[in-house]
Amino acid sequence: MLLAQRLNTGVIIIVGLGNPGRRYTGTRHNIGFDIIDALAKKHKIKVKSLRHKSLVGKGIICGHPVYLLKPLTYMNLSGEAVHRIVKHCRENEKERLIVVADDINLEPGRIRIRAKGSDGGHKGLKSIIAQLGHQTFIRMRIGVGSAPPGEDVVGHVLGGFTGADGKTMRECIERAVSAVECIIAEGVDSAMNKYN
């Protein structure tokens, strides 16, 4: 059975990784939160319910029921929130979980979708893999660019986008929303062909 067909029943869980609190708003590390916010706005889903160590919203995207999730555990413990909602939904996360995260190894605005894979050094993904006990779930990596020579990586990811990168990332968020919709409506293979 094609993945696109499997996404036609049950609840799809879409998780954007980031850190809670105003000081992290608009930072590179919070691009996952930004994409959840954009999905919520477009599809009129309120992501305000405090459950599963997260802000959660339930709605419909492309005709399918979804949960939108913004973990409040801080990035390095994202797996705690993801594990809780997966257990609550009793869904097969290998087919019905989509995680959106930043990636410093991709140039700003680049999207890379995979049906499975390693954490690639991302501590949020590492936490999710540890909590679920496997690495077979859909993930969408969003390029935020590497730190300039001499700049600390932590400082870089906790900084905001400036200049041309700001415009690039605004456009990227729109494309990422379309890519999530494509995964839901057509399957991950189609989305990889169109957006990678």
C-alpha positions as CSV (number, residue, x, y, z in Angstrom):
1,M,0.0,0.0,0.0
2,L,1.3,3.4,-0.9
3,L,2.1,5.9,1.9
4,A,-0.2,8.4,0.3
5,Q,-3.1,5.9,0.8
6,R,-2.0,5.1,4.4
7,L,-2.3,8.8,5.3
8,N,-5.9,8.8,4.3
9,T,-7.2,7.5,7.6
10,G,-6.5,8.3,11.3
11,V,-4.9,11.4,12.8
12,I,-1.7,12.8,11.4
13,I,0.7,14.4,14.0
14,I,2.7,17.3,12.8
15,V,5.4,18.5,15.2
16,G,7.4,21.7,14.8
17,L,10.6,21.8,16.9
18,G,11.7,24.8,18.8
19,N,12.1,26.4,22.2
20,P,9.3,28.1,24.2
21,G,9.4,31.7,25.3
22,R,9.8,35.1,23.8
23,R,13.6,35.1,23.7
24,Y,13.5,32.3,21.1
25,T,10.8,33.8,18.9
26,G,12.1,34.3,15.3
27,T,15.4,32.4,15.9
28,R,16.9,29.9,13.5
29,H,16.3,27.1,16.0
30,N,12.5,27.9,16.1
31,I,11.8,27.6,12.4
32,G,9.7,24.5,13.2
33,F,7.5,26.6,15.5
34,D,7.2,29.2,12.7
35,I,6.0,26.5,10.2
36,I,3.4,25.2,12.7
37,D,2.1,28.7,13.2
38,A,1.9,29.2,9.4
39,L,0.0,25.9,9.0
40,A,-2.3,26.9,11.9
41,K,-3.1,30.3,10.4
42,K,-3.7,29.0,6.9
43,H,-6.0,26.2,8.1
44,K,-7.6,28.2,11.0
45,I,-6.4,25.8,13.7
46,K,-5.9,27.2,17.2
47,V,-2.7,25.8,18.7
48,K,-3.4,26.9,22.3
49,S,-4.3,23.7,24.3
50,L,-1.8,22.8,26.9
51,R,-1.4,19.0,26.7
52,H,1.3,16.4,26.3
53,K,4.0,18.9,27.5
54,S,3.1,21.0,24.4
55,L,0.9,23.6,22.8
56,V,-1.6,21.5,20.7
57,G,-4.2,22.3,18.1
58,K,-6.5,19.9,16.3
59,G,-8.0,20.5,12.9
60,I,-8.3,19.5,9.3
61,I,-5.6,19.8,6.6
62,C,-6.3,18.6,3.0
63,G,-9.4,16.8,4.3
64,H,-7.5,14.8,7.0
65,P,-7.6,15.2,10.8
66,V,-4.3,16.5,12.2
67,Y,-2.7,17.5,15.5
68,L,-0.3,20.4,15.3
69,L,2.2,20.3,18.1
70,K,4.8,22.8,19.5
71,P,6.7,21.0,22.3
72,L,7.3,23.1,25.5
73,T,10.0,20.8,26.8
74,Y,12.8,22.8,25.1
75,M,14.6,21.4,22.1
76,N,16.8,18.8,23.7
77,L,13.8,17.0,25.4
78,S,11.4,17.2,22.4
79,G,11.0,13.4,22.4
80,E,9.1,13.5,25.7
81,A,6.3,15.6,24.1
82,V,6.3,13.6,20.9
83,H,6.2,10.2,22.7
84,R,3.2,11.4,24.8
85,I,1.1,12.5,21.9
86,V,2.0,9.4,19.9
87,K,0.9,7.2,22.8
88,H,-2.3,9.3,23.3
89,C,-3.3,9.0,19.6
90,R,-2.4,5.3,19.4
91,E,-1.2,5.9,15.8
92,N,1.6,4.2,14.0
93,E,4.1,7.0,14.1
94,K,6.2,5.4,11.4
95,E,3.6,6.4,9.0
96,R,1.7,9.2,10.6
97,L,4.3,11.5,12.3
98,I,5.8,14.5,10.6
99,V,8.6,16.4,12.4
100,V,9.8,19.8,11.2
101,A,13.3,20.9,12.4
102,D,16.0,23.3,11.5
103,D,19.3,22.2,9.9
104,I,22.5,24.2,9.9
105,N,24.0,21.9,7.3
106,L,21.6,23.1,4.6
107,E,21.7,26.6,3.1
108,P,19.0,29.0,4.2
109,G,15.6,28.1,2.7
110,R,16.5,24.7,1.5
111,I,14.0,21.9,2.3
112,R,14.9,18.3,2.7
113,I,12.2,15.6,3.3
114,R,13.0,12.0,4.4
115,A,10.8,9.1,5.4
116,K,13.5,8.0,8.0
117,G,17.1,8.6,9.0
118,S,19.5,9.5,11.7
119,D,19.4,12.6,13.9
120,G,22.2,14.3,11.9
121,G,23.5,15.9,15.0
122,H,20.2,17.6,15.8
123,K,19.4,17.2,19.5
124,G,15.7,17.5,19.1
125,L,15.6,14.7,16.6
126,K,18.0,12.7,18.8
127,S,15.6,13.0,21.7
128,I,12.6,11.9,19.6
129,I,14.5,8.9,18.2
130,A,15.6,7.9,21.8
131,Q,12.0,8.2,23.1
132,L,10.4,6.3,20.2
133,G,13.1,3.7,20.0
134,H,13.5,4.0,16.2
135,Q,14.2,6.6,13.5
136,T,11.5,5.7,11.0
137,F,9.3,8.7,10.9
138,I,8.8,11.5,8.3
139,R,11.1,14.5,9.0
140,M,11.4,17.8,7.1
141,R,14.6,19.6,7.6
142,I,14.7,23.3,7.0
143,G,18.0,24.9,6.0
144,V,19.0,27.8,8.3
145,G,22.7,28.0,7.2
146,S,25.9,27.3,9.0
147,A,27.6,29.6,11.5
148,P,30.1,32.0,10.0
149,P,33.7,31.3,10.8
150,G,34.5,32.1,14.4
151,E,30.9,32.2,15.5
152,D,29.6,29.8,18.1
153,V,27.1,27.3,16.7
154,V,24.7,27.7,19.7
155,G,24.8,31.5,19.3
156,H,24.1,31.1,15.6
157,V,21.0,28.9,15.9
158,L,19.6,31.1,18.7
159,G,20.0,34.2,16.6
160,G,17.5,35.6,14.1
161,F,17.5,35.9,10.3
162,T,18.8,39.2,8.8
163,G,18.8,40.8,5.4
164,A,18.3,38.6,2.4
165,D,18.0,35.5,4.7
166,G,14.9,37.0,6.3
167,K,13.1,37.2,2.9
168,T,14.4,33.7,1.9
169,M,13.0,32.2,5.1
170,R,9.7,33.8,4.8
171,E,9.4,32.3,1.3
172,C,10.7,29.0,2.7
173,I,8.0,28.9,5.3
174,E,5.3,29.2,2.6
175,R,6.9,26.3,0.6
176,A,7.3,24.2,3.8
177,V,3.5,24.6,4.4
178,S,2.8,23.4,0.9
179,A,5.3,20.5,1.4
180,V,3.4,19.4,4.5
181,E,0.1,19.6,2.6
182,C,1.7,17.5,-0.2
183,I,2.8,14.8,2.3
184,I,-0.7,14.6,3.7
185,A,-2.5,14.6,0.3
186,E,-0.1,12.8,-1.9
187,G,2.5,11.0,0.3
188,V,6.1,11.5,1.2
189,D,7.5,10.2,-2.1
190,S,5.6,12.8,-4.0
191,A,6.7,15.5,-1.6
192,M,10.4,14.5,-1.8
193,N,10.2,14.7,-5.6
194,K,8.6,18.1,-5.6
195,Y,10.4,19.9,-2.7
196,N,13.8,18.3,-2.0
